[in-house]
Amino acid sequence: MKEIYLIKDLARFSGHTIYTVKYYLNLGLIKEIGRSPETNFRYFDNTTLEQLQRIRALRKENKSLAEIQEIIG
């Protein structure tokens, strides 16, 4: 079964702040899989969580966000 996360869950599980997750969304480093029509909450899956963990690892290697965008594609 596919796990579905909200931004707060992604932040908690990835070690990023909610602000950072939203920033990465705006940069296009991660993508939502959908939105709730009632609440407009964004939904994310395991792929997004893995992407955030990869971004965190690359940032620990002192990669810039521009470099990370090139790596992630």
mmCIF file of the N, C-alpha and C atoms, coordinates in Angstrom:
data_MODEL
# 
_entry.id   MODEL 
# 
loop_
_atom_site.group_PDB 
_atom_site.id 
_atom_site.type_symbol 
_atom_site.label_atom_id 
_atom_site.label_alt_id 
_atom_site.label_comp_id 
_atom_site.label_asym_id 
_atom_site.label_entity_id 
_atom_site.label_seq_id 
_atom_site.pdbx_PDB_ins_code 
_atom_site.Cartn_x 
_atom_site.Cartn_y 
_atom_site.Cartn_z 
_atom_site.occupancy 
_atom_site.B_iso_or_equiv 
_atom_site.pdbx_formal_charge 
_atom_site.auth_seq_id 
_atom_site.auth_comp_id 
_atom_site.auth_asym_id 
_atom_site.auth_atom_id 
_atom_site.pdbx_PDB_model_num 
ATOM 1   N N  . MET A 1 1  ? 0.840   -1.191 0.000   1.00 0.00 ? 1  MET A N  1 
ATOM 2   C CA . MET A 1 1  ? 0.000   0.000  0.000   1.00 0.00 ? 1  MET A CA 1 
ATOM 3   C C  . MET A 1 1  ? 0.879   1.247  0.000   1.00 0.00 ? 1  MET A C  1 
ATOM 4   N N  . LYS A 1 2  ? 0.464   2.235  -0.739  1.00 0.00 ? 2  LYS A N  1 
ATOM 5   C CA . LYS A 1 2  ? 1.208   3.474  -0.884  1.00 0.00 ? 2  LYS A CA 1 
ATOM 6   C C  . LYS A 1 2  ? 0.949   4.393  0.306   1.00 0.00 ? 2  LYS A C  1 
ATOM 7   N N  . GLU A 1 3  ? 2.034   4.880  0.906   1.00 0.00 ? 3  GLU A N  1 
ATOM 8   C CA . GLU A 1 3  ? 1.913   5.839  2.009   1.00 0.00 ? 3  GLU A CA 1 
ATOM 9   C C  . GLU A 1 3  ? 1.642   7.229  1.438   1.00 0.00 ? 3  GLU A C  1 
ATOM 10  N N  . ILE A 1 4  ? 0.776   7.970  2.100   1.00 0.00 ? 4  ILE A N  1 
ATOM 11  C CA . ILE A 1 4  ? 0.470   9.344  1.718   1.00 0.00 ? 4  ILE A CA 1 
ATOM 12  C C  . ILE A 1 4  ? 0.856   10.243 2.887   1.00 0.00 ? 4  ILE A C  1 
ATOM 13  N N  . TYR A 1 5  ? 1.563   11.336 2.566   1.00 0.00 ? 5  TYR A N  1 
ATOM 14  C CA . TYR A 1 5  ? 2.055   12.248 3.592   1.00 0.00 ? 5  TYR A CA 1 
ATOM 15  C C  . TYR A 1 5  ? 1.565   13.669 3.340   1.00 0.00 ? 5  TYR A C  1 
ATOM 16  N N  . LEU A 1 6  ? 1.443   14.420 4.416   1.00 0.00 ? 6  LEU A N  1 
ATOM 17  C CA . LEU A 1 6  ? 1.238   15.861 4.351   1.00 0.00 ? 6  LEU A CA 1 
ATOM 18  C C  . LEU A 1 6  ? 2.602   16.521 4.528   1.00 0.00 ? 6  LEU A C  1 
ATOM 19  N N  . ILE A 1 7  ? 2.676   17.825 4.302   1.00 0.00 ? 7  ILE A N  1 
ATOM 20  C CA . ILE A 1 7  ? 3.952   18.538 4.436   1.00 0.00 ? 7  ILE A CA 1 
ATOM 21  C C  . ILE A 1 7  ? 4.545   18.340 5.826   1.00 0.00 ? 7  ILE A C  1 
ATOM 22  N N  . LYS A 1 8  ? 3.718   18.411 6.860   1.00 0.00 ? 8  LYS A N  1 
ATOM 23  C CA . LYS A 1 8  ? 4.242   18.270 8.222   1.00 0.00 ? 8  LYS A CA 1 
ATOM 24  C C  . LYS A 1 8  ? 4.867   16.895 8.431   1.00 0.00 ? 8  LYS A C  1 
ATOM 25  N N  . ASP A 1 9  ? 4.289   15.856 7.806   1.00 0.00 ? 9  ASP A N  1 
ATOM 26  C CA . ASP A 1 9  ? 4.845   14.507 7.909   1.00 0.00 ? 9  ASP A CA 1 
ATOM 27  C C  . ASP A 1 9  ? 6.186   14.420 7.186   1.00 0.00 ? 9  ASP A C  1 
ATOM 28  N N  . LEU A 1 10 ? 6.246   14.987 5.981   1.00 0.00 ? 10 LEU A N  1 
ATOM 29  C CA . LEU A 1 10 ? 7.503   14.989 5.234   1.00 0.00 ? 10 LEU A CA 1 
ATOM 30  C C  . LEU A 1 10 ? 8.598   15.676 6.028   1.00 0.00 ? 10 LEU A C  1 
ATOM 31  N N  . ALA A 1 11 ? 8.264   16.809 6.616   1.00 0.00 ? 11 ALA A N  1 
ATOM 32  C CA . ALA A 1 11 ? 9.249   17.548 7.402   1.00 0.00 ? 11 ALA A CA 1 
ATOM 33  C C  . ALA A 1 11 ? 9.749   16.699 8.569   1.00 0.00 ? 11 ALA A C  1 
ATOM 34  N N  . ARG A 1 12 ? 8.844   16.086 9.269   1.00 0.00 ? 12 ARG A N  1 
ATOM 35  C CA . ARG A 1 12 ? 9.215   15.277 10.435  1.00 0.00 ? 12 ARG A CA 1 
ATOM 36  C C  . ARG A 1 12 ? 10.082  14.083 10.040  1.00 0.00 ? 12 ARG A C  1 
ATOM 37  N N  . PHE A 1 13 ? 9.680   13.361 9.007   1.00 0.00 ? 13 PHE A N  1 
ATOM 38  C CA . PHE A 1 13 ? 10.395  12.145 8.616   1.00 0.00 ? 13 PHE A CA 1 
ATOM 39  C C  . PHE A 1 13 ? 11.712  12.420 7.890   1.00 0.00 ? 13 PHE A C  1 
ATOM 40  N N  . SER A 1 14 ? 11.813  13.568 7.224   1.00 0.00 ? 14 SER A N  1 
ATOM 41  C CA . SER A 1 14 ? 13.027  13.869 6.458   1.00 0.00 ? 14 SER A CA 1 
ATOM 42  C C  . SER A 1 14 ? 14.035  14.701 7.241   1.00 0.00 ? 14 SER A C  1 
ATOM 43  N N  . GLY A 1 15 ? 13.586  15.326 8.322   1.00 0.00 ? 15 GLY A N  1 
ATOM 44  C CA . GLY A 1 15 ? 14.487  16.172 9.100   1.00 0.00 ? 15 GLY A CA 1 
ATOM 45  C C  . GLY A 1 15 ? 14.556  17.606 8.602   1.00 0.00 ? 15 GLY A C  1 
ATOM 46  N N  . HIS A 1 16 ? 13.746  17.948 7.611   1.00 0.00 ? 16 HIS A N  1 
ATOM 47  C CA . HIS A 1 16 ? 13.679  19.319 7.104   1.00 0.00 ? 16 HIS A CA 1 
ATOM 48  C C  . HIS A 1 16 ? 12.569  20.063 7.842   1.00 0.00 ? 16 HIS A C  1 
ATOM 49  N N  . THR A 1 17 ? 12.619  21.390 7.770   1.00 0.00 ? 17 THR A N  1 
ATOM 50  C CA . THR A 1 17 ? 11.521  22.181 8.321   1.00 0.00 ? 17 THR A CA 1 
ATOM 51  C C  . THR A 1 17 ? 10.396  22.252 7.285   1.00 0.00 ? 17 THR A C  1 
ATOM 52  N N  . ILE A 1 18 ? 9.211   22.607 7.738   1.00 0.00 ? 18 ILE A N  1 
ATOM 53  C CA . ILE A 1 18 ? 8.084   22.787 6.816   1.00 0.00 ? 18 ILE A CA 1 
ATOM 54  C C  . ILE A 1 18 ? 8.418   23.885 5.807   1.00 0.00 ? 18 ILE A C  1 
ATOM 55  N N  . TYR A 1 19 ? 9.050   24.951 6.280   1.00 0.00 ? 19 TYR A N  1 
ATOM 56  C CA . TYR A 1 19 ? 9.449   26.049 5.400   1.00 0.00 ? 19 TYR A CA 1 
ATOM 57  C C  . TYR A 1 19 ? 10.366  25.538 4.285   1.00 0.00 ? 19 TYR A C  1 
ATOM 58  N N  . THR A 1 20 ? 11.333  24.697 4.641   1.00 0.00 ? 20 THR A N  1 
ATOM 59  C CA . THR A 1 20 ? 12.273  24.161 3.656   1.00 0.00 ? 20 THR A CA 1 
ATOM 60  C C  . THR A 1 20 ? 11.562  23.271 2.642   1.00 0.00 ? 20 THR A C  1 
ATOM 61  N N  . VAL A 1 21 ? 10.640  22.442 3.107   1.00 0.00 ? 21 VAL A N  1 
ATOM 62  C CA . VAL A 1 21 ? 9.881   21.581 2.195   1.00 0.00 ? 21 VAL A CA 1 
ATOM 63  C C  . VAL A 1 21 ? 9.110   22.450 1.193   1.00 0.00 ? 21 VAL A C  1 
ATOM 64  N N  . LYS A 1 22 ? 8.477   23.517 1.666   1.00 0.00 ? 22 LYS A N  1 
ATOM 65  C CA . LYS A 1 22 ? 7.741   24.413 0.771   1.00 0.00 ? 22 LYS A CA 1 
ATOM 66  C C  . LYS A 1 22 ? 8.690   25.114 -0.205  1.00 0.00 ? 22 LYS A C  1 
ATOM 67  N N  . TYR A 1 23 ? 9.870   25.479 0.276   1.00 0.00 ? 23 TYR A N  1 
ATOM 68  C CA . TYR A 1 23 ? 10.873  26.120 -0.575  1.00 0.00 ? 23 TYR A CA 1 
ATOM 69  C C  . TYR A 1 23 ? 11.304  25.175 -1.695  1.00 0.00 ? 23 TYR A C  1 
ATOM 70  N N  . TYR A 1 24 ? 11.563  23.922 -1.351  1.00 0.00 ? 24 TYR A N  1 
ATOM 71  C CA . TYR A 1 24 ? 11.947  22.926 -2.355  1.00 0.00 ? 24 TYR A CA 1 
ATOM 72  C C  . TYR A 1 24 ? 10.812  22.688 -3.353  1.00 0.00 ? 24 TYR A C  1 
ATOM 73  N N  . LEU A 1 25 ? 9.575   22.762 -2.886  1.00 0.00 ? 25 LEU A N  1 
ATOM 74  C CA . LEU A 1 25 ? 8.420   22.670 -3.791  1.00 0.00 ? 25 LEU A CA 1 
ATOM 75  C C  . LEU A 1 25 ? 8.448   23.814 -4.804  1.00 0.00 ? 25 LEU A C  1 
ATOM 76  N N  . ASN A 1 26 ? 8.676   25.027 -4.308  1.00 0.00 ? 26 ASN A N  1 
ATOM 77  C CA . ASN A 1 26 ? 8.711   26.205 -5.177  1.00 0.00 ? 26 ASN A CA 1 
ATOM 78  C C  . ASN A 1 26 ? 9.850   26.130 -6.186  1.00 0.00 ? 26 ASN A C  1 
ATOM 79  N N  . LEU A 1 27 ? 10.982  25.520 -5.786  1.00 0.00 ? 27 LEU A N  1 
ATOM 80  C CA . LEU A 1 27 ? 12.122  25.368 -6.690  1.00 0.00 ? 27 LEU A CA 1 
ATOM 81  C C  . LEU A 1 27 ? 11.918  24.239 -7.697  1.00 0.00 ? 27 LEU A C  1 
ATOM 82  N N  . GLY A 1 28 ? 10.953  23.376 -7.425  1.00 0.00 ? 28 GLY A N  1 
ATOM 83  C CA . GLY A 1 28 ? 10.708  22.243 -8.306  1.00 0.00 ? 28 GLY A CA 1 
ATOM 84  C C  . GLY A 1 28 ? 11.557  21.024 -7.994  1.00 0.00 ? 28 GLY A C  1 
ATOM 85  N N  . LEU A 1 29 ? 12.214  21.017 -6.826  1.00 0.00 ? 29 LEU A N  1 
ATOM 86  C CA . LEU A 1 29 ? 13.030  19.863 -6.435  1.00 0.00 ? 29 LEU A CA 1 
ATOM 87  C C  . LEU A 1 29 ? 12.169  18.669 -6.044  1.00 0.00 ? 29 LEU A C  1 
ATOM 88  N N  . ILE A 1 30 ? 10.978  18.948 -5.535  1.00 0.00 ? 30 ILE A N  1 
ATOM 89  C CA . ILE A 1 30 ? 10.020  17.895 -5.191  1.00 0.00 ? 30 ILE A CA 1 
ATOM 90  C C  . ILE A 1 30 ? 8.664   18.292 -5.764  1.00 0.00 ? 30 ILE A C  1 
ATOM 91  N N  . LYS A 1 31 ? 7.792   17.309 -5.878  1.00 0.00 ? 31 LYS A N  1 
ATOM 92  C CA . LYS A 1 31 ? 6.456   17.571 -6.428  1.00 0.00 ? 31 LYS A CA 1 
ATOM 93  C C  . LYS A 1 31 ? 5.390   16.898 -5.570  1.00 0.00 ? 31 LYS A C  1 
ATOM 94  N N  . GLU A 1 32 ? 4.250   17.537 -5.493  1.00 0.00 ? 32 GLU A N  1 
ATOM 95  C CA . GLU A 1 32 ? 3.110   16.934 -4.802  1.00 0.00 ? 32 GLU A CA 1 
ATOM 96  C C  . GLU A 1 32 ? 2.440   15.936 -5.735  1.00 0.00 ? 32 GLU A C  1 
ATOM 97  N N  . ILE A 1 33 ? 1.744   14.966 -5.158  1.00 0.00 ? 33 ILE A N  1 
ATOM 98  C CA . ILE A 1 33 ? 1.022   14.002 -5.994  1.00 0.00 ? 33 ILE A CA 1 
ATOM 99  C C  . ILE A 1 33 ? -0.452  14.373 -6.121  1.00 0.00 ? 33 ILE A C  1 
ATOM 100 N N  . GLY A 1 34 ? -0.881  15.359 -5.331  1.00 0.00 ? 34 GLY A N  1 
ATOM 101 C CA . GLY A 1 34 ? -2.273  15.796 -5.397  1.00 0.00 ? 34 GLY A CA 1 
ATOM 102 C C  . GLY A 1 34 ? -2.596  16.757 -4.280  1.00 0.00 ? 34 GLY A C  1 
ATOM 103 N N  . ARG A 1 35 ? -3.853  17.217 -4.298  1.00 0.00 ? 35 ARG A N  1 
ATOM 104 C CA . ARG A 1 35 ? -4.350  18.133 -3.262  1.00 0.00 ? 35 ARG A CA 1 
ATOM 105 C C  . ARG A 1 35 ? -5.737  17.703 -2.838  1.00 0.00 ? 35 ARG A C  1 
ATOM 106 N N  . SER A 1 36 ? -6.039  18.003 -1.588  1.00 0.00 ? 36 SER A N  1 
ATOM 107 C CA . SER A 1 36 ? -7.381  17.748 -1.084  1.00 0.00 ? 36 SER A CA 1 
ATOM 108 C C  . SER A 1 36 ? -8.313  18.835 -1.613  1.00 0.00 ? 36 SER A C  1 
ATOM 109 N N  . PRO A 1 37 ? -9.427  18.459 -2.229  1.00 0.00 ? 37 PRO A N  1 
ATOM 110 C CA . PRO A 1 37 ? -10.357 19.481 -2.721  1.00 0.00 ? 37 PRO A CA 1 
ATOM 111 C C  . PRO A 1 37 ? -11.020 20.271 -1.592  1.00 0.00 ? 37 PRO A C  1 
ATOM 112 N N  . GLU A 1 38 ? -11.178 19.639 -0.433  1.00 0.00 ? 38 GLU A N  1 
ATOM 113 C CA . GLU A 1 38 ? -11.837 20.316 0.690   1.00 0.00 ? 38 GLU A CA 1 
ATOM 114 C C  . GLU A 1 38 ? -10.896 21.268 1.428   1.00 0.00 ? 38 GLU A C  1 
ATOM 115 N N  . THR A 1 39 ? -9.679  20.806 1.709   1.00 0.00 ? 39 THR A N  1 
ATOM 116 C CA . THR A 1 39 ? -8.761  21.590 2.542   1.00 0.00 ? 39 THR A CA 1 
ATOM 117 C C  . THR A 1 39 ? -7.621  22.231 1.770   1.00 0.00 ? 39 THR A C  1 
ATOM 118 N N  . ASN A 1 40 ? -7.413  21.806 0.518   1.00 0.00 ? 40 ASN A N  1 
ATOM 119 C CA . ASN A 1 40 ? -6.310  22.268 -0.320  1.00 0.00 ? 40 ASN A CA 1 
ATOM 120 C C  . ASN A 1 40 ? -4.948  21.812 0.215   1.00 0.00 ? 40 ASN A C  1 
ATOM 121 N N  . PHE A 1 41 ? -4.926  20.844 1.139   1.00 0.00 ? 41 PHE A N  1 
ATOM 122 C CA . PHE A 1 41 ? -3.671  20.283 1.630   1.00 0.00 ? 41 PHE A CA 1 
ATOM 123 C C  . PHE A 1 41 ? -2.985  19.542 0.494   1.00 0.00 ? 41 PHE A C  1 
ATOM 124 N N  . ARG A 1 42 ? -1.660  19.645 0.459   1.00 0.00 ? 42 ARG A N  1 
ATOM 125 C CA . ARG A 1 42 ? -0.878  18.913 -0.539  1.00 0.00 ? 42 ARG A CA 1 
ATOM 126 C C  . ARG A 1 42 ? -0.620  17.499 -0.039  1.00 0.00 ? 42 ARG A C  1 
ATOM 127 N N  . TYR A 1 43 ? -0.600  16.551 -0.972  1.00 0.00 ? 43 TYR A N  1 
ATOM 128 C CA . TYR A 1 43 ? -0.289  15.158 -0.648  1.00 0.00 ? 43 TYR A CA 1 
ATOM 129 C C  . TYR A 1 43 ? 1.013   14.747 -1.328  1.00 0.00 ? 43 TYR A C  1 
ATOM 130 N N  . PHE A 1 44 ? 1.773   13.909 -0.636  1.00 0.00 ? 44 PHE A N  1 
ATOM 131 C CA . PHE A 1 44 ? 3.060   13.431 -1.126  1.00 0.00 ? 44 PHE A CA 1 
ATOM 132 C C  . PHE A 1 44 ? 3.160   11.936 -0.881  1.00 0.00 ? 44 PHE A C  1 
ATOM 133 N N  . ASP A 1 45 ? 4.089   11.280 -1.590  1.00 0.00 ? 45 ASP A N  1 
ATOM 134 C CA . ASP A 1 45 ? 4.261   9.839  -1.424  1.00 0.00 ? 45 ASP A CA 1 
ATOM 135 C C  . ASP A 1 45 ? 5.692   9.503  -0.996  1.00 0.00 ? 45 ASP A C  1 
ATOM 136 N N  . ASN A 1 46 ? 5.999   8.203  -0.949  1.00 0.00 ? 46 ASN A N  1 
ATOM 137 C CA . ASN A 1 46 ? 7.327   7.749  -0.528  1.00 0.00 ? 46 ASN A CA 1 
ATOM 138 C C  . ASN A 1 46 ? 8.431   8.255  -1.443  1.00 0.00 ? 46 ASN A C  1 
ATOM 139 N N  . THR A 1 47 ? 8.126   8.420  -2.711  1.00 0.00 ? 47 THR A N  1 
ATOM 140 C CA . THR A 1 47 ? 9.122   8.924  -3.652  1.00 0.00 ? 47 THR A CA 1 
ATOM 141 C C  . THR A 1 47 ? 9.587   10.317 -3.237  1.00 0.00 ? 47 THR A C  1 
ATOM 142 N N  . THR A 1 48 ? 8.652   11.145 -2.818  1.00 0.00 ? 48 THR A N  1 
ATOM 143 C CA . THR A 1 48 ? 8.991   12.498 -2.373  1.00 0.00 ? 48 THR A CA 1 
ATOM 144 C C  . THR A 1 48 ? 9.829   12.449 -1.106  1.00 0.00 ? 48 THR A C  1 
ATOM 145 N N  . LEU A 1 49 ? 9.478   11.576 -0.185  1.00 0.00 ? 49 LEU A N  1 
ATOM 146 C CA . LEU A 1 49 ? 10.254  11.430 1.045   1.00 0.00 ? 49 LEU A CA 1 
ATOM 147 C C  . LEU A 1 49 ? 11.678  10.989 0.718   1.00 0.00 ? 49 LEU A C  1 
ATOM 148 N N  . GLU A 1 50 ? 11.827  10.031 -0.177  1.00 0.00 ? 50 GLU A N  1 
ATOM 149 C CA . GLU A 1 50 ? 13.161  9.575  -0.587  1.00 0.00 ? 50 GLU A CA 1 
ATOM 150 C C  . GLU A 1 50 ? 13.936  10.705 -1.254  1.00 0.00 ? 50 GLU A C  1 
ATOM 151 N N  . GLN A 1 51 ? 13.250  11.517 -2.051  1.00 0.00 ? 51 GLN A N  1 
ATOM 152 C CA . GLN A 1 51 ? 13.888  12.655 -2.712  1.00 0.00 ? 51 GLN A CA 1 
ATOM 153 C C  . GLN A 1 51 ? 14.405  13.653 -1.675  1.00 0.00 ? 51 GLN A C  1 
ATOM 154 N N  . LEU A 1 52 ? 13.613  13.925 -0.654  1.00 0.00 ? 52 LEU A N  1 
ATOM 155 C CA . LEU A 1 52 ? 14.040  14.843 0.403   1.00 0.00 ? 52 LEU A CA 1 
ATOM 156 C C  . LEU A 1 52 ? 15.240  14.289 1.161   1.00 0.00 ? 52 LEU A C  1 
ATOM 157 N N  . GLN A 1 53 ? 15.262  12.994 1.397   1.00 0.00 ? 53 GLN A N  1 
ATOM 158 C CA . GLN A 1 53 ? 16.402  12.379 2.073   1.00 0.00 ? 53 GLN A CA 1 
ATOM 159 C C  . GLN A 1 53 ? 17.653  12.470 1.201   1.00 0.00 ? 53 GLN A C  1 
ATOM 160 N N  . ARG A 1 54 ? 17.471  12.318 -0.097  1.00 0.00 ? 54 ARG A N  1 
ATOM 161 C CA . ARG A 1 54 ? 18.607  12.453 -1.016  1.00 0.00 ? 54 ARG A CA 1 
ATOM 162 C C  . ARG A 1 54 ? 19.115  13.894 -1.038  1.00 0.00 ? 54 ARG A C  1 
ATOM 163 N N  . ILE A 1 55 ? 18.204  14.849 -1.066  1.00 0.00 ? 55 ILE A N  1 
ATOM 164 C CA . ILE A 1 55 ? 18.587  16.266 -1.037  1.00 0.00 ? 55 ILE A CA 1 
ATOM 165 C C  . ILE A 1 55 ? 19.365  16.560 0.239   1.00 0.00 ? 55 ILE A C  1 
ATOM 166 N N  . ARG A 1 56 ? 18.906  16.035 1.364   1.00 0.00 ? 56 ARG A N  1 
ATOM 167 C CA . ARG A 1 56 ? 19.584  16.244 2.641   1.00 0.00 ? 56 ARG A CA 1 
ATOM 168 C C  . ARG A 1 56 ? 21.009  15.703 2.586   1.00 0.00 ? 56 ARG A C  1 
ATOM 169 N N  . ALA A 1 57 ? 21.177  14.515 2.018   1.00 0.00 ? 57 ALA A N  1 
ATOM 170 C CA . ALA A 1 57 ? 22.511  13.914 1.904   1.00 0.00 ? 57 ALA A CA 1 
ATOM 171 C C  . ALA A 1 57 ? 23.417  14.757 1.001   1.00 0.00 ? 57 ALA A C  1 
ATOM 172 N N  . LEU A 1 58 ? 22.873  15.253 -0.095  1.00 0.00 ? 58 LEU A N  1 
ATOM 173 C CA . LEU A 1 58 ? 23.657  16.090 -1.005  1.00 0.00 ? 58 LEU A CA 1 
ATOM 174 C C  . LEU A 1 58 ? 24.028  17.419 -0.359  1.00 0.00 ? 58 LEU A C  1 
ATOM 175 N N  . ARG A 1 59 ? 23.125  17.978 0.429   1.00 0.00 ? 59 ARG A N  1 
ATOM 176 C CA . ARG A 1 59 ? 23.436  19.231 1.144   1.00 0.00 ? 59 ARG A CA 1 
ATOM 177 C C  . ARG A 1 59 ? 24.551  19.003 2.168   1.00 0.00 ? 59 ARG A C  1 
ATOM 178 N N  . LYS A 1 60 ? 24.573  17.820 2.786   1.00 0.00 ? 60 LYS A N  1 
ATOM 179 C CA . LYS A 1 60 ? 25.651  17.495 3.734   1.00 0.00 ? 60 LYS A CA 1 
ATOM 180 C C  . LYS A 1 60 ? 26.993  17.376 3.024   1.00 0.00 ? 60 LYS A C  1 
ATOM 181 N N  . GLU A 1 61 ? 26.959  17.090 1.719   1.00 0.00 ? 61 GLU A N  1 
ATOM 182 C CA . GLU A 1 61 ? 28.175  17.048 0.905   1.00 0.00 ? 61 GLU A CA 1 
ATOM 183 C C  . GLU A 1 61 ? 28.526  18.437 0.370   1.00 0.00 ? 61 GLU A C  1 
ATOM 184 N N  . ASN A 1 62 ? 27.844  19.461 0.893   1.00 0.00 ? 62 ASN A N  1 
ATOM 185 C CA . ASN A 1 62 ? 28.050  20.864 0.521   1.00 0.00 ? 62 ASN A CA 1 
ATOM 186 C C  . ASN A 1 62 ? 27.703  21.171 -0.932  1.00 0.00 ? 62 ASN A C  1 
ATOM 187 N N  . LYS A 1 63 ? 26.745  20.438 -1.484  1.00 0.00 ? 63 LYS A N  1 
ATOM 188 C CA . LYS A 1 63 ? 26.258  20.741 -2.829  1.00 0.00 ? 63 LYS A CA 1 
ATOM 189 C C  . LYS A 1 63 ? 25.284  21.911 -2.744  1.00 0.00 ? 63 LYS A C  1 
ATOM 190 N N  . SER A 1 64 ? 25.371  22.812 -3.714  1.00 0.00 ? 64 SER A N  1 
ATOM 191 C CA . SER A 1 64 ? 24.426  23.930 -3.767  1.00 0.00 ? 64 SER A CA 1 
ATOM 192 C C  . SER A 1 64 ? 23.090  23.427 -4.306  1.00 0.00 ? 64 SER A C  1 
ATOM 193 N N  . LEU A 1 65 ? 22.053  24.230 -4.129  1.00 0.00 ? 65 LEU A N  1 
ATOM 194 C CA . LEU A 1 65 ? 20.743  23.844 -4.650  1.00 0.00 ? 65 LEU A CA 1 
ATOM 195 C C  . LEU A 1 65 ? 20.762  23.768 -6.177  1.00 0.00 ? 65 LEU A C  1 
ATOM 196 N N  . ALA A 1 66 ? 21.548  24.625 -6.821  1.00 0.00 ? 66 ALA A N  1 
ATOM 197 C CA . ALA A 1 66 ? 21.677  24.567 -8.282  1.00 0.00 ? 66 ALA A CA 1 
ATOM 198 C C  . ALA A 1 66 ? 22.320  23.245 -8.701  1.00 0.00 ? 66 ALA A C  1 
ATOM 199 N N  . GLU A 1 67 ? 23.352  22.820 -7.973  1.00 0.00 ? 67 GLU A N  1 
ATOM 200 C CA . GLU A 1 67 ? 23.994  21.535 -8.278  1.00 0.00 ? 67 GLU A CA 1 
ATOM 201 C C  . GLU A 1 67 ? 23.026  20.377 -8.049  1.00 0.00 ? 67 GLU A C  1 
ATOM 202 N N  . ILE A 1 68 ? 22.254  20.473 -6.977  1.00 0.00 ? 68 ILE A N  1 
ATOM 203 C CA . ILE A 1 68 ? 21.283  19.421 -6.666  1.00 0.00 ? 68 ILE A CA 1 
ATOM 204 C C  . ILE A 1 68 ? 20.222  19.340 -7.760  1.00 0.00 ? 68 ILE A C  1 
ATOM 205 N N  . GLN A 1 69 ? 19.778  20.490 -8.271  1.00 0.00 ? 69 GLN A N  1 
ATOM 206 C CA . GLN A 1 69 ? 18.795  20.486 -9.362  1.00 0.00 ? 69 GLN A CA 1 
ATOM 207 C C  . GLN A 1 69 ? 19.355  19.772 -10.587 1.00 0.00 ? 69 GLN A C  1 
ATOM 208 N N  . GLU A 1 70 ? 20.643  19.984 -10.872 1.00 0.00 ? 70 GLU A N  1 
ATOM 209 C CA . GLU A 1 70 ? 21.271  19.312 -12.012 1.00 0.00 ? 70 GLU A CA 1 
ATOM 210 C C  . GLU A 1 70 ? 21.369  17.810 -11.772 1.00 0.00 ? 70 GLU A C  1 
ATOM 211 N N  . ILE A 1 71 ? 21.731  17.415 -10.550 1.00 0.00 ? 71 ILE A N  1 
ATOM 212 C CA . ILE A 1 71 ? 21.886  15.999 -10.210 1.00 0.00 ? 71 ILE A CA 1 
ATOM 213 C C  . ILE A 1 71 ? 20.544  15.284 -10.277 1.00 0.00 ? 71 ILE A C  1 
ATOM 214 N N  . ILE A 1 72 ? 19.533  15.905 -9.679  1.00 0.00 ? 72 ILE A N  1 
ATOM 215 C CA . ILE A 1 72 ? 18.210  15.283 -9.615  1.00 0.00 ? 72 ILE A CA 1 
ATOM 216 C C  . ILE A 1 72 ? 17.540  15.290 -10.984 1.00 0.00 ? 72 ILE A C  1 
ATOM 217 N N  . GLY A 1 73 ? 17.792  16.360 -11.722 1.00 0.00 ? 73 GLY A N  1 
ATOM 218 C CA . GLY A 1 73 ? 17.241  16.433 -13.082 1.00 0.00 ? 73 GLY A CA 1 
ATOM 219 C C  . GLY A 1 73 ? 15.884  16.907 -13.087 1.00 0.00 ? 73 GLY A C  1 
# 
